Amino acid sequence: MKISLMIFLLLIFAAFSYFMARQKITTAYRQHKSKHKILTLPKYFGYVAALSSLIPALLMMFFLQMVEEPYINHEISSFISSSQFDDNQDLNLYMNEIISADTPEKVAALSAEKQQVHQRYMEIQTTTDRTQAVIVLSLAILLAVWAFKKINTDTPARRVFERIVEGILLLAASIAIMTTVGIVFSVLFESTRFFGEVPILSFMFGTEWSPQTAIRADQVGSSAAFGAVPLFVGTMLISFIALLVSVPLGLMSAIYLSEYASQRVRSLTKPVLEILAGIPTVVYGFFAALTVAPFIRDLGQSMGLSVASESALAAGLVMGIMIIPFVSSLSDDVLSAVPQSLREGSLGLGATRSETIIKVLIPAALPGIVGGVLLAASRAIGETMIVVMAAGLAANLTVNPLDAVTTVTVQIVTLLTGDQEFDSAKTLAAFALGLMLFITTLILNVIALHVVRKYREQYE
C-alpha cells in the first residue's frame, strides 16, 4: 500500500474517532443532571480521541519505513548466492540495478540470475508493504476503539489535549535541533576522514588548490593540492563586493521608505523592490554572464585595464543587487518599529530629520540592521550559480576584483557532481570545505550577536 493512501486512511480513522468521541460526550452531557459541572467542550474529547489514534500510528509507520530498506537488503543479500554476487561489487549498486528494473522491458534486459533476484525482491516488497499496512491500520483502529471506551465526562480532555499539543511542538523543535546536530556530525565525521589523508595545516594555509588525484600510478597532471586559501579569499572577495553594493543601497532604500516616502509610494515601491528576492539565481547568473561581465570587460579595456572575461567584480555586483531586498526589508521593518517617541523627542530638541535618523533611529535599530546585514552576508557566502556563471572555476589566489576567482560553495558542487565514491581525498575535500565554511559563518554569527547585545542594552 502506498504511503499516501495509508496516511489518507489514518486521517479517515482519526476523523471518525473525533466524531464518535464528540457524539458520545455530547450525549452524556445531555443526560447529565448537574449542568454547572460541565467545564470541557465536547470538541476537546474528540481531539484527544483523534490524536490518540493518529499520532502512534504515524510514528509506527515512520519506524517501519526506516527498517524496511535494511530488512529488504538483508533478505536479498541472503538470497543471492556467491556465484551471483561478486564480493568486490557494492551491494547498493547491485540493488539499484534490481530496483530500477520497474518495467517489463528493463526486467527482460537483466540476466537470468538477476531476474530471479528481481522476482524475489518484488515478493519481499509486496509482503513488507502488506505487513506494514496491516500493522499500522490495526494499531490505529485499536487505539481508536480504546480511546472511545476510555473517554468519559470525567476525563480532563482539555488538559490532555494541551499536553499533546505541547509534545507535538516539542517534537518539532527537537527535529530542527537534531537535524542541525546530524548535519554537523556528518560533516565532521567525513572531514575527519579527509584530514586523516591530508594534513589540516596544509589544507587551511595552503595556497594552491588542485583536487585532481591520480587514478593510476603513471598518470600525470594530477597534483592533488588541497590548499583552501584561494577558495576562502575568493569567497570573501565576492561577498565583500556584494555587501559594498547591497548594504548602502538597501539601508538607504529602507530609510527612504520608512521616513520620507508617502504611504502610496511605499505601497508601490516596497513590493517592487522585494521582487528581486524572488528572481531565480540562475537568471541573475545569465544577467551577470551576458550583460554585466562583458560591460565590465569592455569598460576596463577602454581604460587600459586587463579584465578577465569572468571576474569577481561582475559576480559581486550582480550578487549585491540580488541581496538588496534582504537588507532593505529587514532594515525597513526595524526602523518602522522604533518608537515614535524617540523621533518626536529628537525633533522637539531641535534636531533635523536627517540628524534624527543618523543619531537616534539608526543606533536604536542597529540590532535589526546588523541582523539584516548578516542574513545578506550569509546569502552571499552561500551563493553558487552566479559565481559559476560570472566568476568561473579558477582557484586563483588574488584580491584583484578584475581577475577570475572561485568560491567554497562552487568547489563543493564541483567535487560532488556526478557519481562519486566517498573514499578519496578529492570527494572528502567537499566536507572539509563545508566544515570550514560552517566555522566561518559561526564566527560571523558570534560577532553579530555581540554587536546586537551591546547596542540592545544601550538603547533599551
C-alpha positions in Angstrom: 0.0 0.0 0.0 1.3 3.4 -0.9 2.3 5.8 1.9 -0.2 8.5 0.6 -3.1 6.0 0.7 -2.1 4.8 4.2 -1.9 8.4 5.5 -5.3 9.1 3.9 -6.8 6.1 5.7 -5.3 7.2 9.0 -6.8 10.6 8.6 -10.2 9.0 8.0 -9.9 6.9 11.2 -8.9 10.0 13.1 -11.9 11.9 11.8 -14.2 9.0 12.7 -12.7 8.8 16.2 -13.2 12.6 16.6 -16.9 12.5 15.7 -17.6 9.3 17.7 -16.0 10.7 20.8 -17.6 14.1 20.4 -21.0 12.5 19.9 -20.5 10.3 23.0 -19.7 13.2 25.3 -22.5 15.4 23.8 -25.0 12.6 24.6 -23.5 12.2 28.1 -23.8 15.9 28.7 -27.4 15.9 27.7 -28.1 13.2 30.2 -26.1 14.9 32.9 -28.1 16.4 35.7 -25.6 18.9 37.0 -25.2 21.3 34.1 -22.9 23.6 36.0 -20.3 20.9 36.4 -19.7 20.7 32.6 -16.3 22.5 32.2 -14.9 21.0 29.0 -16.3 21.3 25.5 -17.1 18.1 23.6 -14.7 19.0 20.8 -11.7 18.5 23.1 -12.7 14.9 23.8 -12.9 14.5 20.0 -9.4 16.0 19.6 -7.9 13.6 22.2 -9.5 10.6 20.6 -8.4 11.6 17.1 -4.8 12.3 18.1 -4.6 9.1 20.3 -5.4 7.2 17.1 -3.4 9.2 14.6 0.0 10.0 16.3 1.0 6.5 17.4 0.1 5.1 14.0 2.1 7.7 12.2 5.1 7.0 14.5 4.8 3.3 13.8 4.6 3.9 10.1 7.7 6.1 10.2 9.6 3.4 12.2 8.6 0.7 9.8 9.7 2.8 6.8 13.1 3.2 8.4 13.6 -0.5 8.9 12.1 -1.6 5.6 15.1 -1.0 3.4 17.7 -2.6 5.7 15.4 -5.6 6.1 15.0 -6.0 2.3 18.7 -5.6 1.7 19.4 -8.3 4.3 16.9 -10.7 2.8 18.2 -10.1 -0.7 21.8 -10.5 0.3 20.9 -13.8 2.0 19.1 -14.9 -1.2 22.0 -14.0 -3.5 24.4 -16.9 -4.0 28.1 -16.4 -4.1 28.2 -17.1 -7.8 25.7 -14.4 -8.5 27.3 -11.6 -6.5 31.0 -10.6 -6.6 32.4 -9.7 -3.2 34.2 -6.7 -4.7 30.9 -5.3 -6.0 28.9 -2.9 -3.9 25.6 -4.3 -2.7 24.0 -0.8 -3.1 24.9 -0.7 -6.8 23.6 -4.2 -7.3 20.3 -3.4 -5.5 19.9 -0.1 -7.5 20.1 -2.2 -10.7 17.5 -4.5 -9.4 15.2 -1.8 -8.2 15.5 0.3 -11.3 14.0 -2.6 -13.4 10.5 -1.3 -13.0 9.2 -2.1 -16.5 8.9 -5.5 -18.3 11.5 -4.3 -20.8 14.0 -3.5 -18.1 13.4 -6.8 -16.4 13.9 -8.7 -19.7 17.2 -6.9 -20.1 18.6 -8.4 -16.9 20.5 -11.6 -16.7 18.7 -14.8 -15.7 20.3 -14.7 -12.2 19.3 -11.0 -11.7 15.7 -11.8 -12.9 15.5 -14.3 -10.1 16.7 -11.8 -7.6 14.3 -9.2 -9.0 11.4 -11.6 -8.6 12.4 -12.4 -5.0 12.7 -8.6 -4.4 9.2 -8.0 -5.6 7.9 -10.8 -3.4 9.6 -9.3 -0.3 8.5 -5.8 -1.2 4.9 -6.9 -1.5 5.0 -8.8 1.7 6.5 -5.9 3.7 4.1 -3.4 2.3 1.1 -5.6 3.2 2.5 -6.3 6.7 3.2 -2.6 7.3 -0.3 -1.6 6.2 -1.9 -4.3 8.5 0.2 -3.2 11.5 -0.3 0.5 11.1 -4.1 0.3 10.3 -4.7 -2.3 13.1 -2.9 -0.1 15.6 -5.0 2.9 14.5 -8.2 1.0 14.8 -7.3 -0.5 18.2 -6.3 2.9 19.6 -9.5 4.5 18.3 -11.6 1.8 20.0 -9.6 2.1 23.2 -9.9 5.9 23.2 -13.6 5.7 22.6 -14.1 3.4 25.6 -11.8 5.2 28.0 -13.1 8.7 27.3 -15.9 9.9 29.6 -17.1 13.1 31.2 -14.6 12.8 34.0 -11.6 12.8 31.6 -9.6 16.1 31.7 -9.7 16.3 27.9 -8.6 19.9 27.6 -5.6 19.3 29.8 -4.7 16.2 27.9 -5.1 17.9 24.6 -2.8 20.8 25.7 -0.2 18.3 26.7 -0.4 16.5 23.3 0.0 19.8 21.5 2.9 20.7 23.7 4.5 17.4 22.9 4.0 17.9 19.2 5.6 21.4 19.4 8.5 20.0 21.4 8.9 17.2 18.8 9.0 19.8 16.0 11.7 21.9 17.9 13.7 18.7 18.6 13.6 17.7 14.9 15.1 21.0 14.0 17.8 20.7 16.7 18.5 17.1 15.8 18.8 17.9 12.1 21.3 20.6 12.9 23.3 18.2 15.1 23.1 15.5 12.5 24.4 17.8 9.8 27.3 19.0 12.0 28.3 15.4 13.0 28.0 14.0 9.4 30.2 16.8 8.1 32.6 16.5 11.0 32.9 12.7 10.5 33.7 12.9 6.8 36.1 15.9 7.4 38.0 13.8 10.0 38.5 11.1 7.3 39.8 13.8 4.9 42.2 15.2 7.5 43.4 11.7 8.0 44.8 11.8 4.4 45.6 15.5 4.1 47.2 17.4 6.9 44.9 20.1 8.3 47.6 22.8 8.3 48.3 22.3 4.6 44.6 22.5 3.9 44.0 25.6 6.0 47.1 27.5 5.0 47.9 26.0 1.6 47.9 28.5 -1.4 47.3 26.0 -4.2 44.0 24.2 -4.9 44.1 21.4 -7.4 42.0 18.5 -6.1 42.6 16.2 -9.1 44.1 12.9 -7.8 45.9 10.3 -9.8 43.9 7.2 -10.6 46.9 5.2 -11.9 50.5 5.3 -10.8 51.7 6.5 -14.2 49.1 9.3 -14.6 50.4 12.8 -14.9 48.7 16.2 -14.4 47.1 15.3 -11.0 48.9 17.3 -8.3 46.3 16.7 -5.6 47.0 20.1 -3.9 44.3 20.9 -1.3 45.2 24.4 -0.1 41.9 26.1 0.6 43.2 29.7 1.0 42.4 30.7 -2.6 38.8 29.5 -2.2 38.2 31.4 1.0 39.9 34.5 -0.4 37.7 34.3 -3.5 34.6 33.8 -1.3 35.4 36.8 0.9 36.3 38.9 -2.1 33.0 38.3 -3.9 31.0 38.6 -0.7 32.7 41.9 0.2 31.9 43.4 -3.2 28.3 42.2 -2.8 28.0 43.8 0.6 29.5 47.0 -0.7 26.7 47.2 -3.1 23.8 45.8 -1.1 24.3 47.4 2.3 24.4 51.1 1.3 21.7 50.7 -1.3 19.5 48.6 0.9 19.9 50.8 4.0 19.3 54.0 2.1 16.2 52.4 0.5 14.9 51.4 3.9 15.5 54.9 5.3 13.6 56.5 2.4 10.7 54.1 2.6 10.3 54.3 6.4 11.0 58.1 6.9 10.4 60.0 3.7 8.2 58.1 1.3 4.4 58.7 1.4 2.1 55.7 2.0 1.2 55.5 -1.7 4.8 55.4 -2.8 5.7 52.9 -0.1 2.9 50.6 -1.0 4.1 50.6 -4.6 7.9 50.7 -4.2 8.4 48.1 -1.4 6.7 45.2 -3.3 8.6 46.0 -6.5 11.9 46.1 -4.5 11.1 42.7 -2.9 10.6 41.2 -6.3 14.4 41.0 -6.6 14.4 38.3 -3.9 12.1 36.1 -5.9 14.1 36.1 -9.1 15.9 32.7 -9.5 19.6 32.9 -9.1 20.2 31.3 -12.5 18.5 34.3 -14.0 21.0 36.5 -12.1 23.7 34.3 -13.5 22.6 34.8 -17.1 22.4 38.6 -16.4 25.9 38.6 -15.0 27.5 36.4 -17.7 25.8 38.0 -20.7 25.4 41.7 -19.7 27.5 42.7 -16.7 30.7 40.8 -17.3 31.1 41.9 -21.0 30.3 45.5 -20.0 33.0 45.5 -17.3 35.5 43.9 -19.6 34.8 46.4 -22.4 34.9 49.3 -19.9 38.2 48.1 -18.4 39.8 47.7 -21.9 38.8 51.2 -22.8 40.6 52.4 -19.7 43.6 50.3 -20.4 42.9 47.7 -17.8 43.2 43.9 -18.1 39.9 42.5 -17.2 39.1 38.7 -17.3 36.0 37.6 -19.1 34.9 36.1 -15.8 35.7 38.4 -12.9 34.9 38.7 -9.2 33.6 42.2 -9.8 30.9 41.0 -12.2 29.8 38.3 -9.8 29.9 40.6 -6.8 27.9 43.4 -8.4 25.1 41.1 -9.5 25.1 39.3 -6.2 24.9 42.6 -4.4 21.8 43.5 -6.4 20.3 40.2 -5.6 20.6 40.6 -1.8 19.4 44.2 -1.6 15.9 43.1 -0.5 17.4 41.2 2.4 18.9 44.3 3.8 16.2 46.7 2.7 13.2 44.7 4.0 14.6 43.9 7.4 16.0 47.4 7.9 12.7 49.0 6.9 10.9 46.8 9.4 13.2 47.6 12.3 13.3 51.3 11.5 9.5 51.4 11.4 9.4 49.6 14.8 11.4 52.3 16.5 9.1 54.1 19.0 7.6 57.3 17.7 8.5 59.0 21.0 12.2 58.8 20.0 11.5 60.7 16.8 9.4 63.3 18.5 11.8 63.8 21.3 14.7 64.4 18.9 12.7 66.7 16.7 11.5 68.6 19.8 15.0 69.2 20.8 15.7 71.0 17.5 17.3 68.2 15.5 16.6 67.9 11.8 15.1 64.8 10.3 18.5 63.7 8.9 20.1 64.2 12.3 17.3 62.2 13.9 17.9 59.4 11.5 21.6 59.3 11.9 21.9 59.9 15.7 18.7 58.3 17.0 16.9 55.9 14.7 19.9 54.0 13.2 21.6 53.4 16.6 18.2 52.3 18.1 17.5 50.0 15.2 21.1 48.8 14.8 20.5 45.2 16.2 17.9 44.6 13.5 20.1 46.2 10.8 23.0 44.0 11.8 20.7 41.0 11.6 19.7 42.0 8.0 23.3 42.5 7.0 24.3 39.2 8.5 21.5 37.5 6.6 22.7 39.2 3.4 26.3 38.1 4.1 25.2 34.5 4.6 23.2 34.6 1.4 26.3 36.0 -0.4 28.7 33.4 1.0 26.4 30.5 0.1 25.6 31.6 -3.4 26.8 29.3 -6.2 25.1 29.8 -9.5 26.1 33.4 -10.0 29.7 32.6 -9.2 29.8 29.7 -11.6 28.5 31.7 -14.5 30.2 35.1 -13.8 33.4 34.3 -11.9 34.4 30.9 -13.2 36.0 27.9 -11.6 39.7 29.1 -11.4 41.1 28.9 -7.9 43.3 32.0 -8.2 44.8 33.5 -5.0 44.2 37.2 -5.7 42.4 40.2 -4.3 42.1 41.9 -7.6 38.4 42.1 -8.4 39.1 42.1 -12.1 40.5 38.6 -12.1 38.6 35.3 -12.2 38.2 33.6 -8.8 36.0 30.8 -7.3 34.3 30.2 -4.0 34.0 27.4 -1.5 30.4 26.6 -2.5 31.3 26.3 -6.1 34.1 23.9 -5.4 31.8 21.8 -3.2 29.3 21.4 -6.0 32.1 20.6 -8.4 33.6 17.9 -6.2 30.3 16.3 -5.6 28.9 16.4 -9.2 28.3 13.1 -10.8 28.8 9.6 -9.4 31.3 9.9 -6.7 32.8 7.3 -4.3 33.3 8.7 -0.8 36.7 7.0 -0.3 39.1 9.5 -2.0 40.5 12.8 -0.7 39.1 14.6 -3.7 35.5 13.8 -2.7 36.1 14.1 1.0 37.5 17.6 0.5 34.0 18.9 -0.1 33.1 18.0 3.5 36.2 19.7 4.8 35.3 22.8 2.9 31.8 22.7 4.3 33.2 22.4 7.8 35.4 25.4 7.4 32.5 27.4 5.9 30.3 26.4 8.8 33.0 27.6 11.3 33.4 30.9 9.3 29.7 31.6 9.5 29.6 30.6 13.1 32.3 33.2 13.9 30.3 35.9 12.0 27.2 35.0 14.0 29.1 35.3 17.3 30.4 38.7 16.3 26.9 39.9 15.1 25.4 38.6 18.4 27.9 40.6 20.4 27.1 43.7 18.5 23.4 43.2 18.8 23.6 42.6 22.6 25.8 45.6 23.1 23.5 48.1 21.4 20.3 46.5 22.6 21.4 47.0 26.2 22.4 50.6 25.4 19.0 51.6 23.8 16.5 49.5 25.8 
